[in-house]
């Protein structure tokens, strides 16, 4: 007899993954499929919603066949946040491509609303930025002929990717999201826990578009029988970074997690507190029954995508894995720094006019120096955000950084991260922490694991990196990085 399992579905920015976990936390089946990235103009990023659906469905069916549908206890969904999809209620047909979280097309709209930025931050915890969903919804409504009138008549639905895939999995029976994803739309009041009528009016978003907002471990309906041969309950949803936080067991003070994905996402759980920051985001971590947990987050736009740039555009490395050996064979960076502000700078700078900068190059600079500078940039950007977190939570000194995401397999990067922070960096046994996190919340919801049992699983560490850099060298390196960042700021505003 096969093991009973919990399925986690991770709807990422570049591909979709489904993993089946047994009671021991073992990933006994998995499938992953990428989908195309669409770049209509510089700074614009789109996805085809039907390709997102096709790849998610293919991965789900493949894992379902491996483990047997009769052994699946429940499914949990985590997703790339903020990415915006609108579709017809009657047919399920998307009315436009998904506008991805990275897309900067609505920056002018944000600029036109800047007088409202403080009020928006107070209600949502978010900055008025093109990163979030509200201005993306507004843009689609304005640029698809006749769409606004149809939306006001209730013919059009909005969702982030979790909501879209849930709609498709349930055959259109469930139009819902949960609090962590709702809190990323720029429309949801994180204090009152509802879509805010003042914000809907400000962004010209009809309320009829919006999904129901459930607890993170709510009952989201069932996967249609025709997909896997039997109905499967969907019992949890979380935004990807919140799922990663849950999967790191970061429920206690002094622990910060960083996900090294396409971007970098640094987050810490603040419990029922909302420490106010002008440079970081307040967001909802999760809501389960009576427990409402908030988090502080710093979103860095360019993380692993910088390594993809080295591989695919500059052709300096044949694979992401090759970056480790190339960087490690140098004794130092020889004064070469890269600021990867390819789409501006996110936290803690929030400068859309910053641009990428490579500085310190000489005739002796080699591809290895550029690769090393790129890896070091991920660690420096992480420290930028953690420095700001320390100011917000002075009573919660940083004890350790827990890491996940594809780039954490790079030992050079992890050691440098420990060195530049001056604290230990823990790499878990489960590096796919996002999908393991939502599987954990799902399993707890249906009694597959107790919370205590799951916490024991996530605390298993594969390797711990301890800081060994001299503090004077650490501080000197970081000062130089800050100077490089300062020189990258505001470049696009100068004109050309």
Secondary structure, 3 states (H helix, E strand, C coil): CCCCEEEEEEECCCEEEEEEECCCCCEEEEEEEECCCECCCCCCCEECHHHHHHHHHHHHHHHHHHHCHHHEEEEEEEECCCCEEEEECCCCCECCCEECCCCCCCHHHHHHCHHHHHHHHHHHCCCCCCCCHHHHHHHHHHHCCCHHHHHHCCCEEEECHHHHHHHHHCCCCCCEEEHHHHCCCCCEECCCCEECHHHHHHCCCCHHHCCEEECCCCCCCEECHHHHCCCEEEEEEEEHHHHHHHHCCCCCCCEEEEEECCCEEEEEEEECCCCCCCCCEEEEEEEECCEEEEEEEEEECCCHHHHHHHHHCCCCCCCCCHHHHHHHCCCCCCCCEEECCCCCECCCCCECCCCCEEECCCCCCCHHHHHHHHHHHHHHHHHHHHHHHHHHCCCCCCCEEEEECHHHHCHHHHHHHHHHHCCEEEEECCCCHHHHHHHHHHHHHCCCCCHHHHHHHHCCEEEEECCCCCHHHHHHHHHHHHHHHHHHCCHHHHCC
